[in-house]
């Protein structure tokens, strides 16, 4: 799932340290956050809800910001008109059929789309057999498409990680609540247990609130990449037909 091992271990150690810090909260500190009657009627603000989730919420906030940033980036980057512009395609086909290979190469080197590298690869094989040109172009095209899938996979990683981090926060919160009861002297106050569990469930809810939209957007952009891949294969075949030796 993770393609950057250093990032994985950094997140893992951060979660562990936050978990240990959360478990170190004393019974008095937990009791301090029990809402009184007035606040219970008014409800909790968003900041109070986030704060009640404990240290694990820091990770979840980070993941939510990362997911939002990726979605914004994907709307800009995964765009068929940008990756496979029709004007560029028509211009390259015309130049290649007119045997203006050097002009086509220069124009491709200055372009930033999926077709540019494919055209450069094909032009380097002018005069070769069609099968050889086709194989080289397809290989280059697969590499370009695989980069899109790799970028999109980060959103899937966040969708998978968020609920697990939220569940970790829930388990740690329940451990805190039961620790309060275990070390409580005299009569046990059920409100301590209820309050601890309520706070613990905030992290699970937050994890799901991040994961569900992330997975929805992942499915949306996955469909976009599939459309781009299909279109790209068709365009690559056109270039092969124009470049390859008859």
C-alpha positions as CSV (number, residue, x, y, z in Angstrom):
1,X,0.0,0.0,0.0
2,X,2.7,2.4,1.0
3,X,5.3,3.3,-1.7
4,X,7.4,5.4,0.7
5,X,8.6,3.4,3.6
6,X,10.0,6.3,5.5
7,X,6.6,8.0,5.4
8,X,5.0,4.8,6.6
9,X,7.3,4.5,9.6
10,X,6.9,8.2,10.4
11,X,3.1,7.9,10.5
12,X,3.3,4.6,12.5
13,X,5.6,6.0,15.1
14,X,3.5,9.2,15.4
15,X,0.3,7.2,16.0
16,X,2.1,5.0,18.6
17,X,3.4,8.0,20.5
18,X,0.1,9.8,20.4
19,X,-1.6,6.6,21.7
20,X,0.9,6.4,24.6
21,X,0.3,10.0,25.4
22,X,-3.5,9.5,25.4
23,X,-3.2,6.5,27.7
24,X,-1.2,8.6,30.1
25,X,-4.2,11.0,30.8
26,X,-5.2,10.8,34.4
27,X,-8.6,10.2,35.8
28,X,-8.9,13.8,37.0
29,X,-8.2,15.1,33.5
30,X,-10.9,12.9,32.0
31,X,-13.4,13.9,34.6
32,X,-12.6,17.5,33.9
33,X,-14.1,17.3,30.4
34,X,-17.4,15.7,31.5
35,X,-20.0,18.2,30.3
36,X,-22.3,19.8,32.9
37,X,-26.1,20.0,32.5
38,X,-26.0,23.3,30.7
39,X,-23.3,22.3,28.2
40,X,-25.1,19.0,27.5
41,X,-28.3,20.9,26.6
42,X,-26.4,23.3,24.4
43,X,-24.3,20.6,22.7
44,X,-20.7,20.6,21.8
45,X,-19.0,22.9,19.3
46,X,-17.0,21.4,16.4
47,X,-13.7,22.3,18.2
48,X,-14.9,20.6,21.4
49,X,-15.7,17.5,19.4
50,X,-12.3,17.5,17.7
51,X,-10.6,18.2,21.0
52,X,-12.5,15.4,22.8
53,X,-11.0,12.9,20.3
54,X,-7.6,13.2,21.9
55,X,-4.2,13.0,20.2
56,X,-5.3,10.6,17.5
57,X,-7.4,13.4,16.0
58,X,-4.2,15.1,15.0
59,X,-3.5,12.3,12.6
60,X,-7.0,12.3,11.3
61,X,-6.9,16.1,10.7
62,X,-3.7,15.6,8.8
63,X,-5.2,12.8,6.7
64,X,-8.3,15.0,6.0
65,X,-6.2,17.9,4.8
66,X,-4.1,15.5,2.6
67,X,-7.2,14.0,1.1
68,X,-8.7,17.4,0.3
69,X,-5.4,18.5,-1.3
70,X,-5.2,15.4,-3.4
71,X,-8.8,15.8,-4.6
72,X,-8.1,19.4,-5.7
73,X,-4.9,18.3,-7.4
74,X,-6.7,15.4,-9.2
75,X,-9.3,17.7,-10.6
76,X,-6.5,19.7,-12.2
77,X,-4.2,16.8,-13.2
78,X,-6.6,14.0,-14.3
79,X,-8.3,15.9,-17.1
80,X,-8.7,14.3,-20.5
81,X,-8.7,17.7,-22.3
82,X,-5.4,18.5,-20.6
83,X,-3.7,15.1,-21.0
84,X,-5.0,14.4,-24.5
85,X,-5.7,17.7,-26.2
86,X,-7.4,17.3,-29.6
87,X,-5.6,20.3,-31.1
88,X,-2.2,18.9,-30.3
89,X,-3.2,15.4,-31.6
90,X,-4.4,16.9,-34.9
91,X,-1.3,19.0,-35.3
92,X,1.0,16.1,-34.7
93,X,-0.8,13.8,-37.0
94,X,-0.6,16.4,-39.8
95,X,3.1,17.0,-39.2
96,X,4.0,13.3,-39.2
97,X,2.0,12.6,-42.3
98,X,3.6,15.6,-44.0
99,X,7.0,14.0,-43.0
100,X,7.9,17.1,-40.9
101,X,9.5,14.9,-38.3
102,X,11.9,17.4,-36.7
103,X,9.1,20.0,-36.3
104,X,6.9,17.3,-34.7
105,X,9.8,16.4,-32.4
106,X,10.4,20.0,-31.3
107,X,6.7,20.5,-30.7
108,X,6.4,17.3,-28.6
109,X,9.5,18.2,-26.5
110,X,7.8,21.5,-25.4
111,X,4.4,19.8,-24.6
112,X,3.2,18.5,-21.3
113,X,0.7,15.8,-22.0
114,X,0.6,12.0,-22.4
115,X,1.0,12.0,-26.1
116,X,4.3,13.9,-26.2
117,X,6.6,11.1,-24.9
118,X,4.8,8.6,-27.1
119,X,5.4,10.7,-30.2
120,X,9.0,11.3,-29.4
121,X,9.5,7.5,-28.9
122,X,7.8,6.8,-32.2
123,X,9.8,9.4,-34.1
124,X,13.0,7.9,-32.8
125,X,12.0,4.7,-34.7
126,X,11.2,6.2,-38.0
127,X,11.9,3.6,-40.7
128,X,11.5,0.6,-38.4
129,X,9.0,-2.2,-38.8
130,X,5.4,-1.5,-37.6
131,X,5.6,-4.2,-34.9
132,X,8.7,-2.6,-33.4
133,X,7.2,0.9,-33.4
134,X,4.0,-0.4,-31.9
135,X,5.7,-2.2,-29.1
136,X,7.8,0.8,-28.1
137,X,4.9,3.2,-28.3
138,X,2.7,0.9,-26.2
139,X,5.4,0.4,-23.6
140,X,5.8,4.2,-23.3
141,X,2.1,4.7,-23.1
142,X,1.7,2.1,-20.3
143,X,4.4,4.0,-18.3
144,X,2.5,7.2,-18.6
145,X,-0.8,5.7,-17.6
146,X,0.8,3.8,-14.7
147,X,2.0,7.2,-13.3
148,X,-1.6,8.4,-13.2
149,X,-2.7,5.2,-11.3
150,X,0.2,5.6,-8.9
151,X,-0.8,9.2,-8.1
152,X,-4.4,8.1,-7.6
153,X,-3.4,5.3,-5.2
154,X,-2.5,7.8,-2.5
155,X,-6.2,8.7,-2.1
156,X,-7.0,5.0,-1.7
157,X,-4.3,4.7,0.9
158,X,-5.9,7.5,2.9
159,X,-9.4,5.9,2.6
160,X,-7.9,2.6,4.0
161,X,-5.8,4.2,6.8
162,X,-8.4,6.7,8.2
163,X,-10.9,4.1,9.6
164,X,-8.0,2.2,11.2
165,X,-6.6,5.3,12.9
166,X,-10.1,6.1,14.1
167,X,-10.6,2.6,15.5
168,X,-7.2,2.9,17.3
169,X,-8.4,6.1,18.9
170,X,-11.6,4.4,20.0
171,X,-9.7,1.5,21.6
172,X,-7.4,3.9,23.4
173,X,-10.4,6.0,24.6
174,X,-12.2,3.0,26.0
175,X,-9.0,1.9,27.7
176,X,-8.8,5.3,29.3
177,X,-12.4,5.1,30.5
178,X,-12.0,1.6,32.0
179,X,-8.8,2.8,33.7
180,X,-10.7,5.6,35.4
181,X,-13.1,3.0,36.8
182,X,-10.3,0.6,37.8
183,X,-8.6,3.3,39.8
184,X,-11.8,5.0,41.1
185,X,-12.1,4.9,44.8
186,X,-15.5,4.5,46.4
187,X,-18.6,4.3,44.3
188,X,-18.1,4.1,40.5
189,X,-19.6,6.9,38.5
190,X,-21.2,5.5,35.3
191,X,-20.9,8.9,33.7
192,X,-17.1,8.5,33.7
193,X,-17.4,5.4,31.6
194,X,-20.1,6.9,29.3
195,X,-18.1,10.1,28.8
196,X,-14.9,8.2,27.9
197,X,-16.7,5.9,25.4
198,X,-18.5,8.9,23.9
199,X,-15.2,10.7,23.3
200,X,-13.6,7.5,22.0
201,X,-16.3,7.1,19.3
202,X,-15.5,10.5,18.0
203,X,-12.3,9.2,16.4
204,X,-14.1,6.3,14.6
205,X,-16.7,8.7,13.3
206,X,-14.0,11.1,12.1
207,X,-12.1,8.3,10.4
208,X,-15.2,7.2,8.5
209,X,-16.1,10.8,7.6
210,X,-12.7,11.0,5.9
211,X,-12.7,7.5,4.4
212,X,-16.1,7.6,2.8
213,X,-15.6,10.8,0.7
214,X,-12.1,9.7,-0.1
215,X,-13.3,6.4,-1.5
216,X,-16.1,8.1,-3.5
217,X,-13.6,10.5,-5.1
218,X,-11.3,7.6,-5.7
219,X,-14.0,5.7,-7.6
220,X,-14.8,8.9,-9.6
221,X,-11.2,9.5,-10.7
222,X,-10.6,5.8,-11.4
223,X,-13.4,6.0,-14.0
224,X,-11.7,9.1,-15.4
225,X,-8.4,7.4,-15.8
226,X,-10.1,4.4,-17.4
227,X,-11.6,6.8,-20.0
228,X,-8.3,8.4,-20.6
229,X,-6.6,5.1,-21.0
230,X,-9.1,3.9,-23.6
231,X,-8.8,7.2,-25.5
232,X,-5.0,7.1,-25.2
233,X,-4.7,3.6,-26.7
234,X,-6.8,4.7,-29.7
235,X,-4.6,7.8,-30.3
236,X,-1.4,5.8,-29.9
237,X,-2.6,3.5,-32.6
238,X,-3.1,6.5,-34.9
239,X,0.4,7.6,-34.3
240,X,1.8,4.1,-35.0
241,X,-0.1,4.0,-38.3
242,X,1.3,7.4,-39.2
243,X,4.9,6.7,-38.1
244,X,5.4,3.0,-38.9
245,X,7.0,1.8,-42.1
246,X,4.4,0.7,-44.7
